[in-house]
């Protein structure tokens, strides 16, 4: 009997915190409107080298909804801070 082990990749943010799916992160914007700003999003998937993030708020319909970022370019945010952000900014 053989067992197939899938390589589990551990991604760490800039502070060394482990990143997982459904974590909220802050990351730099790299294109479109709002260049050189800090964005907030939710991790939806992990790839071998990067994380896929859904934007919490898009400024334009031309801005991509999902982006990929290197884990070292992200920082995991506390759930309490995200709740305050959602209430303050009326995010849907």
C-alpha positions in Angstrom: 0.0 0.0 0.0 1.5 3.3 -1.0 0.5 6.7 0.4 0.6 9.9 -1.6 1.8 12.8 0.4 1.1 16.2 -1.0 3.8 18.8 -0.2 2.3 21.2 2.2 3.7 24.7 1.7 3.9 27.0 4.7 3.7 30.7 3.8 5.0 33.3 6.2 4.2 37.1 6.1 6.8 39.8 6.5 6.7 39.4 10.3 7.0 35.6 10.2 3.3 34.9 10.9 1.8 31.9 9.1 -0.6 32.7 6.3 -3.6 30.5 5.6 -6.7 30.6 3.5 -9.4 33.0 4.9 -6.8 35.2 6.6 -7.1 38.9 6.0 -3.9 40.7 4.9 -2.6 44.1 4.0 -0.4 44.4 0.9 0.9 47.1 -1.4 -1.0 48.0 -4.6 1.1 47.7 -7.7 -1.1 48.8 -10.6 -4.1 50.8 -11.7 -5.8 53.5 -9.6 -4.5 53.8 -6.1 -0.9 52.9 -7.0 1.5 53.1 -4.0 -1.4 52.5 -1.6 -1.9 49.8 1.0 -4.8 47.4 0.1 -6.7 45.0 2.4 -7.9 41.7 1.2 -8.7 38.1 2.1 -6.6 35.1 1.1 -8.6 32.7 -1.0 -6.0 30.2 -2.1 -2.3 29.3 -1.7 0.0 28.4 -4.6 3.4 26.9 -4.1 5.1 30.3 -4.2 2.3 32.9 -3.8 -1.0 33.7 -2.2 -4.2 34.6 -4.0 -6.0 37.6 -2.5 -9.5 39.0 -3.1 -9.6 42.8 -2.7 -12.0 44.1 0.0 -12.8 47.2 -2.0 -12.0 48.0 -5.6 -11.7 51.6 -6.7 -12.5 50.8 -10.4 -14.2 48.1 -12.4 -10.9 47.8 -14.3 -9.0 46.8 -11.3 -8.6 43.1 -10.9 -10.8 41.4 -8.3 -8.2 38.7 -7.4 -4.4 39.3 -7.3 -1.5 37.1 -6.4 1.2 38.3 -4.0 4.4 37.0 -2.5 3.8 36.1 1.1 6.7 38.4 2.2 4.8 41.3 0.7 1.8 40.8 3.0 1.1 41.2 6.6 -1.7 39.2 8.4 -4.3 41.4 10.1 -6.2 40.7 13.3 -9.9 39.9 12.9 -10.9 42.8 15.2 -9.1 45.3 13.0 -10.9 43.9 9.9 -14.3 44.3 11.7 -13.5 47.9 12.4 -12.4 48.5 8.9 -15.6 47.0 7.5 -17.8 49.1 9.8 -15.9 52.3 9.1 -15.8 51.9 5.3 -19.2 50.3 4.7 -17.6 47.4 2.8 -20.1 45.0 1.2 
